[in-house]
Amino acid sequence: MPDLRVNAVNEVDHSRSEHRLIWALCLASIVVYINLYAVQGMLPSIAEHFDVTGAKATLILSVTSFSLAFSLLMYAVISDRIGRLAPIMVSLWLLVASNVLLIFAQDFDALLMVRLLQGVLLAAVPAIAMAYFKDQLPASFLLKAAGIYIMANSLGGIGGRLMGGLLSQYCTWEQAMTVNFAVTFIGITLVTYLLPRRELKPEKIKDSIGVLSKIKQDIGGFIYHLTDHQMRLVYAIGGLAFMMMVNQFSFIQLHLMDDPYNFSRFAATLIFLCYLSGTLTSYFSSNWVVKFGVLRLFKGALLVMLLGTLLTLMDNLAAITLGFLLTASGFFLTHSCCNSFVAIRASTHRAKATSLYLCSYYLGASLGGPYLMLFWHQLEWQGVVIGSCGLLAFLSVAIMRLTYHQSKDIELEKVVQAS
């Protein structure tokens, strides 16, 4: 009888620890994405304050996404070596400190440098979170946790952009960045309180192995996933989808602030409420993955994104709103499927698998701004739609290739079972 009570208490403690982990990483994700995307809601204010064009101001998101993309690979190595908890906590508190530098940025070049640094710090949570979940949570709960986490990503993205738009409307740059610092400090304090102090350690390389051998094994982990045809295609799918979607939201603000709409800075950022369709989609994505499989969902999401993008050519508020609701929904379904696919397929070097996906994902975001800017300069919003359709064409090719490789794997498996 005492043993049963002890086991029951242990199970309750373990369950509480699992839930605290999910809440903590979701809150950390919200804070990270607020810091990443608040500037996207402030693009007109940044252009005015630092005396640059609106199109050039979009680079503020591209440089952060660029440094974030490659820093993901570094955190994957570090977290596989020393664990998941420490890299997350150190990077988050350094992020709090870096926000002080934003308050005192004197020119656009200085702002770009600080944002480049912040990209490195922002990378820890997205690089480690899914591997952390897979280490600590039972397999039956993993898909649900992944869906909730992606939902938190979208909430952080919405909150950050709306906060940025509101602050740019009513505050000076210094005041806006002070508020951003306060929000970040409070959020990270709560994350520090919630994160369980005990963790099941991930696979580690033995200390007796030399430094060169450790580096070779780390590189081997990345190569292991990059030589997987299906993993490579999923990395490309996520990168192309994000390359289009996140940068569409940047340029639509400029369009809405111009004739015939003439929206205010904050009113233009209300378009980011369309992310809520993606939030809802993320929540249900785990059930849909089980029911329909990722291939069907990828194809359905592609059609939804194409329809949403083309609808905006009607150029009225109803069509633009519906179009962005559809595009956000299709994108987040794609993103959720990619995350689930990578988390399940990666049986080893889990953090490296996730970081490679997110590296492609954020590299897409960083390249999408300059890419769509070329179309914007030629035909403004109609040009952005044309550029987006080009990306969707490449995305369709990647999905068809993934379908082909999965069918080949199934045929091979049948042959092996028959023999």
N, C-alpha and C positions, 0 to 999 in steps of 0.2 A: 504493500500500500504506500509506504513512504516513497518507494522508487517511482510509482505512478505519479505521485504529486510532484516530485522533482522533475520528471520528464515533462509533465504538463507546464510547469513553470518555465522550463527551458524552451519549450515550443513557443510559449507566449512571448518570452524575451526575444527569441529569434525572429518571430513574426514582427514584433515591434521594431526591431533593428532593420528588417527589410523595408518596412514602410517609412522609417526615418531616412533611410538611404534614398528611396525614391523621391520623397519630398525635398530632401536636401539638394539632390542633383537637379531636380526640376526647378527649384528656386535659383540655384546657381546658374542654370541655363537661362532663366528669365533675365537675371542681372547681366549676364554676358551679352545677350542679344539686345538688351536695352543700350548697353555701351557701344555695341557694334553699329546699331541702326538709328540711334537718336540723331546722329548727324545727317542721315538721309532725310529726316523730316525738317532739317534746318538748312537745306541747300540754298534757298533764296537768301536767307539771313547770312550764311557764310559767304556767299558771293558778294553781298553788299558790304559786310564788315571787313573782308580782306581784299576788296576791290578786284575781284576776278569775275569772269563770265559764269553764267549758270551752268553751262556745259562743263567748264573746267572744274567747277565745284564738285561735280560728280566723282572726280578722281579721289576725293577724300574717302569714299567707300572702297574704291578699287585698291588703293595702296594698303589699307587695313586688311582687306580680303587676301591680298597677295602675300603679306608677311604671315598672316594666319595660316594660309594653306600649307606653306613649307614648314612652319613651326609644329604642325600636327605630327609630322614624322619624328621630330625630336622628342616630343612628349610620349610618343608610342614606345620609343626605346627606353626612355627614363622610367616610365611606369611599369614596363615589363621587368626592369632591373630592380627598382626599389619599392614598388607598390603603387597603388592608385591614389591613396589619400594625400600624401605629402606634396606631390607636384600640384595637385588641385589647390590645396590651401595656400601654398607659397605664391602661386601665380595670381590667385584672387586678391590676396592682400597687397601684392605689388601693383595690381590693377587699381586698387583704391588709391595708392600713392601716386600713380601716374596721372590720375584725374586732376591733381593739383597743377600739373604742368599745362594742362589744357586751359586753365583759367588765365595763365600768364603768357599764352602764345601771342607773339607780337605780329607775325606775318604768316602768309599762307604756306611758305616753305617750312617754317617752324611747326605749324600745325600738321603738315604732312609727316614730318619726322616723328612727332609724338604719336600720331596715329599708326605709323609704321611699327613703333615700339609696342603700342597697345595690341596690335595684331598678334604679336608673339605671346603676350600674356593672355589674350582671349582664347587662344588655341587649346589650353589645357583641358577645360571641361568637355568641349565636343570631341577631343581626341581620346579621352579616357572613359567617358560616361558609359558607353555601350559595353566596353570590356569590363568595367567595374560591375555593371549589372550582371553580365554573364558569369563573373567570378562569384558573386554573392547571392544571386537569386536562383531558385529552382527553374528548370527548363520550362515547366508548365506556365510560369508567371512571366517569362522573359518577353514574349511578344506583347503582352499587355503593358508591361513596364516601358517597352520601347515606344508603343503608341502614345502613352501618357507623356513620355519625355519629348517626343516630337510635337505634341500638342503644346507643351510648355515653351518649346522653341518658338512656335508661331505667336503665342501670347507675348513673349518677350519682344519679338519683332514688331508686333502691333503697338505694344505699350511704348517701346522706345521711339518709334516714329511719331506717334501722336504726342508724346511728351516733348519731342524735339520741335514739332510744329507749334505747339502751344507756347513753349518757351521762346521760340523765335518771334512769335507774334507780340509777346508782352514783356520780354526781358532783354537786357543787353547781353552780349556774348559772355561777359564775366559772370553775370548773375545766372545765366542758363547753365554754365559749367559748374557753378557752385551748387546748384540744385542737383545736377547730375552726380557730383561727388557725394552729396548727402544720401541720395537714393542708393548709390553703390555701397557706401559704408554700412548703412542699415541692412541692406540685403545680405552682404557678406558676413556680417555679424550673426544674422539668423542662420545662415548656412553653416557657419562654424559651430553653432550650438547644436544643430540638427544632425550633422554627419556623425555616424557611429565611429568611435575611436578604434574599434577592432575590425580587422579585415582579414579575409582569407587571402594569403599571399599568392599572387600569380606565379606562373612558371618563371624560374630565374635561371640564369647561367651560373654555373658553379664558380665560386671565388678562385678556385685553384687554376682556372683557365686563364691564360695570358690575355692582355688587353687586345692584342691583334686578333686573337681567336674570337674574343667577344664581339669585336667589330664585324668580323666575318660572319658570325652567327646572326648578328642584327641585320646585316645586309642580306644574308640568306633568307631571313624571315620576310623581308620586303619582296625579294625575288620570287619566293615561294608563291605569294599571292599574285604577283604580276605575271607569272607564267600560266596562271589559271585563266583560260579564255573567258569563262563566264564572269569571273571577278572583274577582269579588265573592261568588259562590256558594261557591266553594272556601274563601274566607276565613270565610264563615259556618259552613260544615261543620266546619272545624277548631275554631272558637271554641265552637260548641255542644257538640261532643264533649268538649272539654277542660273546659268549664264543668261538665259532669256528672261525668266520671270522677275528676278530681283531688280534687274536694270530697267525693265519695262516700268516698274513702279517709280524709278527715279525720273524718267523722261515724261511720264504722264503728269507729274507735278508741274513741270515747266509748261506743258500744253494747257493745263487747266488754269494756270495763272496768266495766260495770254488770251487775246481775243478769240472767240466771243465770250468766254467764260469769266475772265478777270477775277478769279478766286483770290481771296486773301491767303497769306502764308499758311495759316492754320486750316482754313477751309480746304486747301489743296491736299493737306495731309490726311483728310478724312477718307480719301480713297484707300488708305491702308486698312480701314475697317473691313475691306473685302478679304483680308487675311482670315477673318473669322470662318469663312467657308472652309479654308484649309485646316483650321483648328478642329472643326467638326469632323472633317474627313480623316484627320490623323487619329482621332479618338476611335473611329470605327474600323480603321485600316487593319488592325490585327485580326479581327473576325473575318474580314474580306479576304485577307491573304490565305487563311485556312480554308475558306469556302471556295474561292475562285482560283487561287494560285497567282503568282506574281506576273506571269506572262500575260494573262488576260487583263489584269489590272494595269500593266504598263500600256497595253494597246488602248484600253478604254481611256486612260489618263491622257494619252497623246491626242486622241480625238477631242477630248474636252478642252485641252489647252489650245488646240488649233481653232476650234469654234470660238472660244473666248477671245482669242487674239483678233480673229477676223471681225467679230461683232463690233469691236471698237472703231472700225472704219466707218460705221454709220455716224460717228461723231456727234452724238447727243448724250446727255448725262445718263439716261436710262440704259442705253446700249453700252456705254463705257463701264458703268457700274456692274451690269450683268456680265460683261466680258471679263472684267477682273475677278468677279466672284468665281466664274468658271475656271479661269487660268490658275487662280490660287488653289482651288480645290484639286484640279488635275495635277498641279505641281506637288502639293503636299502628299497626295496619294503616291506619286512617283517616288518622292523622298522617303516615305514610310516603307515602301516596298524595297527600296535599295538598302535601307538600314537593316530591315529584317533579313533580307537575303544575305548580306555580308555577315551579320551576327550569327546566323545559323550555319552558314557554309564554312566559316573560319573555325576549324577544330584546334588550331594552334596559332601562336603569334596573333592573338585576337586584337590587341590594341593596334598592332601594325596594320592589320586588315582594315579596321575602322578608320585609321588615320589616312591610309591611302585613298579610301573612298572620299573622306572629307577634304583631303588635299585636292583631289580632282574637283570636288564640289565648289570649294572656295576659289580655286584657281579659275573656274568657270565664271564666278562672280566678278573677279578682278579683271578678266579679259573682256567680259561682256560690256562693261562701261565704255571703254575705248572703241570696241567693235560697233556698238549701236550708235555711238556718237557720230561715226562716219555717215550713217544713214540719216541721223537727225539733222546734220548740217546740210544735207542735200534736199530732203523732203519733209523735215520735221516729223510729226507723229506718223504720217503715212510711211515714211522711210523706216521708222522703228518697226512697224508692222512687217514690212518687207524683209528686213534683217531678221526678225523673229521667225518668220516662216522658213527662212534658210536654215536656221538652227533646228527647227522642228523636222525638217527634211533629214538632216544628219541623225537626229534622234530616232526617227523611224527606221533608218538603216541599222542602227545599233540594236534596236529591239528585234528586228528581223534576224540579225546575226545571233542574238541570244537565243531566239526560238530554235534556230538551226542547231546550235551547239547542245541545247538541252535535249532535242530529239535524238541527236547522235549519241549522247550519253545514255539515254534510255535504251536505245538499240544495243549498245555495247553491254549494258547491264543484263539485258535479256540473254544475250549470247553467252555471257559468263555463267549465268544461272543455269542455262540449258546444258552447258558442258560440265 
